[in-house]
Amino acid sequence: MKYSEEIKLFNVYYNYDDSMTYQTTTDNFKLWLEQHNEQKLADGNMPDDEEEFEVQEVILILFEKEEV
């Protein structure tokens, strides 16, 4: 078992009325939010604010196969 220190990933949840809905996993929340809001605007919707999301760092544990 190996903990990955090289890759930082974040789970993004939309937080509304104390109910969190999973949105995505990304390595860059700010860039994801920018692209997310560009799509919302293109669809005719209002953009989301950063405060509307809960972002949690993922602890990535990798299991590597041993080479024979």
ROZA-611296 format. One line per 2 residues: number of its first residue (from 0); their letters; for each residue z, y, x of C-alpha. Coordinates in Angstrom, 1 decimal. Layout:
! residues N
NUM	A	Z Y X; ...
END
This chain:
! residues 68
0	MK	0.0 0.0 0.0; -0.9 3.4 1.3
2	YS	-0.2 6.9 -0.1; -3.2 9.2 0.2
4	EE	-2.3 12.5 1.7; -5.9 13.5 2.2
6	IK	-6.9 13.6 -1.5; -5.0 15.8 -3.9
8	LF	-5.8 15.3 -7.5; -4.4 16.9 -10.7
10	NV	-4.2 15.7 -14.3; -5.0 18.5 -16.7
12	YY	-3.5 18.5 -20.2; -4.1 21.0 -23.0
14	NY	-0.7 22.1 -24.2; -0.7 23.1 -27.9
16	DD	2.3 23.1 -30.2; 4.3 20.9 -27.7
18	SM	1.6 18.3 -27.9; -0.2 17.6 -24.6
20	TY	-3.8 16.3 -24.8; -5.4 14.9 -21.6
22	QT	-8.5 16.8 -20.5; -9.5 15.6 -17.1
24	TT	-8.5 14.8 -13.5; -9.7 17.2 -10.8
26	DN	-9.2 18.2 -7.3; -9.5 21.9 -8.2
28	FK	-8.0 23.1 -11.5; -9.2 26.8 -11.2
30	LW	-12.8 25.7 -10.6; -12.6 23.2 -13.4
32	LE	-11.2 25.9 -15.8; -14.0 28.3 -14.8
34	QH	-16.7 25.7 -15.6; -14.8 24.6 -18.8
36	NE	-14.8 28.2 -20.0; -18.4 28.8 -19.1
38	QK	-19.3 25.9 -21.4; -17.0 27.1 -24.2
40	LA	-18.7 30.5 -24.0; -22.1 28.9 -24.1
42	DG	-21.0 27.0 -27.2; -19.9 30.3 -28.8
44	NM	-16.2 29.7 -28.4; -13.5 31.8 -26.8
46	PD	-12.3 30.9 -23.3; -9.0 29.2 -22.7
48	DE	-6.2 30.8 -20.6; -4.7 29.0 -17.6
50	EE	-1.3 29.2 -19.4; -2.6 26.9 -22.1
52	FE	-2.8 23.9 -19.7; -0.2 21.7 -18.1
54	VQ	-1.3 20.6 -14.6; 0.4 17.7 -12.9
56	EV	-0.3 16.4 -9.4; -1.3 12.8 -9.3
58	IL	0.4 10.5 -6.8; -2.4 8.4 -5.6
60	IL	-1.5 4.9 -4.3; -4.3 3.0 -2.6
62	FE	-4.4 -0.7 -2.0; -6.8 -1.6 0.7
64	KE	-8.3 -5.1 1.3; -7.5 -6.4 4.7
66	EV	-10.5 -7.2 6.8; -10.8 -10.8 7.9
END
